[in-house]
Amino acid sequence: MKKRSYRKKNNCALILLDDDINTFQHVVDALQEVCGHNYFQAVQIAHIVDGVGKCEIFKDKCNLVEEVYEDLKNLGLIVKLIRQIG
């Protein structure tokens, strides 16, 4: 039996965390502007974050996710970068 080799995926994800600083509308605007979410997606994410405390908002190649991470941090959002390998 031949051993299979798997390509490692160099993907990352961003998690948006709830805070008491940013307004609901600011979060919605930032998600639309930086992540490219439409209005309804951004509102749903904001509701999830408000209720659950966190939500995965963006997943792609690490270099792109890191750029989005920096942009969201510069807008005052609390985000966490998760590196996923495999």
C-alpha positions in Angstrom: 0.0 0.0 0.0 1.4 3.4 -1.1 1.7 6.1 1.6 -0.4 9.1 0.7 1.2 12.5 1.0 -1.0 15.4 1.9 -0.4 19.0 1.0 -0.3 21.2 4.1 -2.7 24.1 3.7 -1.3 27.4 4.8 -4.6 28.9 5.8 -5.4 31.3 8.6 -8.7 32.6 10.1 -9.8 35.7 11.9 -12.0 35.6 15.0 -13.9 38.8 15.9 -14.3 39.2 19.7 -17.0 41.1 21.5 -16.1 44.3 23.2 -17.8 47.2 25.0 -16.0 49.9 23.0 -17.2 49.7 19.4 -20.7 50.5 18.3 -22.8 47.9 16.4 -22.8 50.1 13.3 -19.0 50.6 13.5 -18.5 46.8 13.5 -20.9 46.4 10.6 -19.2 49.1 8.6 -15.7 47.7 9.3 -16.7 44.2 8.2 -18.2 45.5 5.0 -15.2 47.8 4.2 -12.3 45.5 5.2 -13.7 41.9 4.8 -16.0 42.5 1.8 -19.1 41.2 3.6 -22.4 42.5 2.4 -24.7 44.4 4.8 -26.7 41.4 5.9 -23.7 39.2 6.5 -22.1 42.0 8.5 -25.2 42.5 10.6 -25.5 38.7 11.3 -21.9 38.5 12.4 -22.3 41.5 14.7 -25.4 39.8 16.3 -23.5 36.5 16.7 -20.5 38.3 18.3 -22.9 40.3 20.6 -24.7 37.1 21.7 -21.9 34.5 21.7 -18.9 36.6 22.3 -17.0 35.6 19.1 -17.4 34.6 15.5 -15.1 33.5 12.7 -15.2 36.3 10.1 -12.6 35.7 7.5 -10.5 32.7 6.3 -7.9 32.7 3.5 -4.2 32.4 2.9 -2.2 33.7 5.8 -0.6 36.7 4.1 -4.1 38.1 3.1 -5.6 37.3 6.5 -2.7 39.1 8.2 -3.4 42.2 6.2 -7.1 42.1 7.1 -6.2 41.5 10.7 -4.1 44.7 10.8 -6.8 46.7 9.0 -9.4 45.7 11.5 -7.1 46.3 14.5 -6.4 49.8 13.1 -10.2 50.4 13.1 -10.3 49.4 16.8 -11.9 46.0 16.5 -10.7 43.1 18.8 -9.6 40.3 16.5 -7.7 37.1 17.0 -5.5 35.5 14.3 -5.6 31.7 14.1 -3.1 29.8 12.0 -4.4 26.5 10.6 -2.0 23.9 9.3 -3.1 20.7 7.8 
